[in-house]
Amino acid sequence: MKLFCLEDFKVEFEKLISKKTYKSLEQEFTNYFFRKSAQELCSGTRLNNSDQTPYIKKRMKGSGGYRFYYLLILT
């Protein structure tokens, strides 16, 4: 599986992880997105009805934690 992100995401991600309040963001992101199957990444709230390109919202650490929005392209 390959993981791609937009340049805008990289810029915003770097800004966030440089702040003390978001110090655990990088670790949470790494733990969730790497070494997971597509099926595992499909867990979360599906925001569209597509089986081939699901758009997912995933909450990390409950309602007070982080939210990730991502698009999976299953081939």
N, C-alpha and C positions, 0 to 999 in steps of 0.2 A: 504494500500500500504506500502511496505517496501523499505527502502533506504539503499543500501550497497555501500561501496567504498573500493578500494584497499588500502593496507597499504602504498604503494608509494604515493597515493593521500594524505593520512593523513599527511605524513611527509612533502610533498611539501606545502600543505595548511597551516600547522603550521608555516613553514618558511615565507610564504608570509604575513600572518596576523600579524606576529611580526614586520613587517616593517611599518613605518609610512605612506608611499605612498599607501599602500594597506589597510588602516584602515577600509574602507567601504566594503571590500570583504566579510567578514563573514556575515554582515547584508544582502548584496545583495544575497548571496548564500541561506541564511535562508529564505528570502522573496520569492525567486523563487521556491525552491524545496519543501518546506513544505506546507501542506494543499492545495495541488493542485491535480486535477484529472489527470488521464493518458492522457486524451484528451488535457488538458491544457499543459502538459509537452511535447506533440508531436509538439507544435508550435515551429518553428525554422526551420533551414535548414536541411532537411533530407539528410544524406550523403550516405545512401544505399536505396535500394528499398524494404526493408522488412516491412511488416505490423505487424509481430509478435515481431520482435526485431529491432525497428528503432534506428539507430545511428544518434544523433542529435547534431548540432552545434547551440548554442544560444548565441547571442550577448546581453550584458547588457550595458545600458547607451550609445548606439550608437557605432560608429566605434572606438572611443577613450577609450571605457570602457573595461569590462572583456568579455572573451569568455569562455563558458563552453561547453565541449564535453562530451556527456553521451550516454549510451546505455540503452534503456528501454526494459524490458522483460515483455511482456504482456501475461497474461495467462487467 
